[in-house]
Amino acid sequence: MESACYIQSHPYAGNLQGADIYRTSTLSSPAAPRTPKPDMTRAPQQPTCKIITDPCTGRTYSKGRLLGKGGFARCYEMTEISTNKIYAVKVIPHSRVAKPHQREKIVNEIELHRDLSHKHVVKFSHYFEDAENIYIFLEICSRKSLAHIWKARHTLLEPEVRYYLKQIISGLKYLHLKGILHRDLKLGNFFINENMELKVGDFGLAARLEPLEQRKKTICGTPNYLAPEVLYRQGHGPESDVWSLGCVMYTLLCGTPPFETSDLKETYRCIKQVKFTLPACLSSAARHLIVGILKRSPSERLTLDQILEHEFFTKGYTPDKLPPSSCVMVPDLHPPNPARSLFTKVAKSLFGKNKSKAKKAPSEEKEEISKLVTGLVKTSICRQLSYKTVDGNEVAPVAGLALTASSSPVEALTEEASGKSVSRSIRGSLVGSSDAFEDCVTASGVMETALDVLKNCLSSMPKEEGKPTCLARHEPFVWVSKWVDYSNKYGFGYQLSNRSIGVLFNNGTHMVLPANHRNVHYNLTNSRHFVFPTSAVPEQLQGQMSILQYFASYMEKNLMKGGDLPCQEEGTKPLLLLLQWVKTEHALLMLFNNGTLQVNFYNDHTKLILCKPQDSYLLTYINRDRNSQTFLLSSLAETGCSADMLHRLKYAVKLLQQKAAC
């Protein structure tokens, strides 16, 4: 019996997720239950437009979508009608604050927040109340919060964590300087605006800093982030916020809060005893900093200034800005170093638009390729992380796989990164290199084309539900039958219907192993690729080769084929490459260099595949029973389709529009 669910890895091993699994899989889920995925079969609810009027000024606001909800309030997007300015508005019903002490909390929140002005603190605009509610108008943060990013990504890279922590500390130093304790620092209270800037928000539990003997002894905050002195009813101080900051850092790097258990009493016991485990995948600097923050005694904890002076920040790369895509997928981060300069220089000479038309000598070109591959391996994210299985055990070499000088893929990469000479050049094993795709297909190009095609189809469809005729026979095409997301360590792996295996690594390179296993294809870009015999993969690429085989073995043993479409035999067509993948709360979207678009929905394992094997676009729908139907897209435009299929098409278009706008 197969199980349709996420695979959640051991919290110390990374995030390994697959499309469809057998229930007999040996991989285990974490103790904490995951939120069920929304039912994608239901039609989306249409928000009702409600006009809110400020009784004092007469200004009117259009109430929009729900952004979030808490104990007392709900937060909505609201637009001021006269100016079109958008706010995030906290709406508190009077019925929820009827008692004096409840009303006092809201007044305290407003009094503390209204005078704050800092780049990394959510801006307070104004407030008013009517007969039904109190309305607090705040700065809108369109990219939601770190909690949403964590939910999509599970773990972040150390450069990303430094990027966010520096902004949190900046905002927190400002608050403490103003004599304000936040008292509820957690992922959900760090908001991200359109420019990927972090803002500390939600001052519902904030309080003025009081002398030690006058501090309130109330236990308040979020259980996983509470400091020991709070549980011991010694009151909150600035050090309590620092403790929560350490828990946030741990959660972003490791995937779960440091003291999380399935039982709240046990969590509190672990906090009081400062009992937590540091996974091997953390760098020594990160481990040292976390230990320095999570001290039982507040006086022994690092201060905010000491945290910024720690080697985790001073010796580690922090990007100036993160791309919006990092909200849902691992970003391609390149610290300024000689290897990156080499990559840029050689990449321009090989692939640049203005490259010289004069052909280089084969020996000269191969030498440049060798240097480029070495540079790529040195900057590979893979080498920075320990190689663990999902249950936390060390990985033994895959049967039949021989590593040249190491017993694990990471050791092979680390050896190269440590400065040892490369004993064997790429030149000795190169079968061939070719311009596989002369037009240099880009993900954005494929996305725009797919968006135009689907929008045109939907705009032409009749409003009533249709019953189109599916094709009994059609040109065969290649699609993704299995996938594995291990992007917080290595990359995204996938098996195609022609039985070939591909990995899009975190550093942007591809490696593809065809079904016959004779040769390995290695792609630096989608416009040029190199081919090696599987028996003679260059030493610099052995680590990535091992990871590819690990993915292949995992998918073969644990994942089911995602539908009943026939497995097309491998042919002589150009190599199929994954250009981009995007995960949302509902679905996984994949774009390929031949123009194929595939969208897999988590909740019921339905799938949409748009492709153009010949002159006409085909749309394939795989239903929840894994049965497939393929239609001419032009016939769908004329006759319409089922409600289920239409709902998924509209979602795919919406997703493409959102990504195209980023």
Secondary structure as UniProt FT lines:
FT   STRAND          2..3
FT   TURN            11..13
FT   STRAND          17..18
FT   STRAND          21..22
FT   TURN            23..24
FT   TURN            40..41
FT   STRAND          50..53
FT   TURN            55..57
FT   STRAND          60..69
FT   STRAND          74..80
FT   TURN            81..83
FT   STRAND          86..93
FT   HELIX           94..97
FT   HELIX           100..113
FT   TURN            114..115
FT   TURN            119..120
FT   STRAND          124..129
FT   STRAND          133..138
FT   TURN            142..143
FT   HELIX           146..153
FT   HELIX           158..177
FT   TURN            178..179
FT   STRAND          180..181
FT   HELIX           187..189
FT   STRAND          190..192
FT   TURN            194..195
FT   STRAND          198..200
FT   TURN            204..205
FT   STRAND          207..208
FT   HELIX           212..214
FT   HELIX           223..225
FT   HELIX           228..231
FT   TURN            232..233
FT   HELIX           238..254
FT   TURN            258..259
FT   HELIX           264..272
FT   TURN            273..274
FT   TURN            280..281
FT   HELIX           284..293
FT   HELIX           298..300
FT   HELIX           304..308
FT   HELIX           311..314
FT   HELIX           324..327
FT   HELIX           338..351
FT   TURN            353..354
FT   HELIX           362..378
FT   HELIX           381..384
FT   TURN            390..391
FT   TURN            399..400
FT   HELIX           409..417
FT   TURN            418..419
FT   HELIX           426..428
FT   STRAND          432..434
FT   TURN            438..439
FT   HELIX           443..460
FT   STRAND          480..486
FT   TURN            487..490
FT   STRAND          491..496
FT   TURN            497..498
FT   STRAND          501..505
FT   TURN            506..507
FT   STRAND          510..513
FT   TURN            515..516
FT   STRAND          519..525
FT   TURN            526..527
FT   STRAND          528..533
FT   HELIX           534..536
FT   HELIX           539..541
FT   HELIX           542..558
FT   STRAND          578..583
FT   STRAND          587..592
FT   TURN            593..594
FT   STRAND          597..601
FT   TURN            602..604
FT   STRAND          607..611
FT   STRAND          618..622
FT   TURN            624..625
FT   STRAND          628..632
FT   HELIX           633..639
FT   HELIX           643..661
//
